[in-house]
Amino acid sequence: MTWPVGHAVDDMLGCYVDWREDAHAVGEAYRRWFGAPDGEEAGRFSAYLGALDQEEWSARSYAVAVARVEALL
């Protein structure tokens, strides 16, 4: 594998790991919101939405990285 492709693949794999970690965080945030005691629902829902936003951002970054690798191949 040439250096530009290898670097792009490394970047893509890093983006994949970030996306998977963020996806896991969404599940955890959902569980915390779903089981929130009275009075804590709004704050936990807000945290859940923040986790969803982060997961969406990392998924888009991963998609861009995949497209970059595809273009180099």
N, C-alpha and C positions, 0 to 999 in steps of 0.2 A: 504494500500500500504506500502510495506516495505521501509526502509530508502534508500537503494541503488536505488530502482526503482523510488521512489519519487524524489530523487535528480536528477536522469537521466531525468525524465519527466520535472522537473523545468528547467534544462539545455536545453532540447529540445524546450520548450516553449520560452525561452529567445532567442535561435537561430532562431526560427520562427519569432519572433518580429523583430529581427535584419534584417533578410532576407526581410521581408515585407517593412521595412523602407528603405532598400537599393534599393528595386525594385521601390519604389515610387521616390527615388532620381534619378534613371535612367530616369524615365518619365520626371521629371523636367529638368534634364540636356539635354534631347533630345529637349524639347520645347525651351530651351534657345539657343541651337545650331541651330534649325530649323528657329528661328526668329532672328538670329544674324545679326546685321548691317554689312555692308561692312567693311572688315578689321578685324572683330572679329571672323570670322568663324573658323579659325584654332585653336585658343585658346579654343573656346567653344566646338569644336569637341574633342579636347584633354581631356577636362573635362568630356565630355560624355563617352569617352573610359575609363577613370578612374572610373567613376560611374559603368560602365558595369563590369569592373574587380572586383570592390568591391562587387557588387551584386553576381557575380559568386562565389567569395570566401565565402560569407555568405550562399549561397545556398548549397555549398559543406559542410560547417560546419553543417548546418541543416540536411543534408542527413546523415552525420556521427552520429549526435545526435539521429536521428530516428532509425538508425540501432542499436545503443547502447540500446535504449529502447526495441526494438524488441528482442534483444538477452537476455535481462533480463526477459522478459515476457516468 
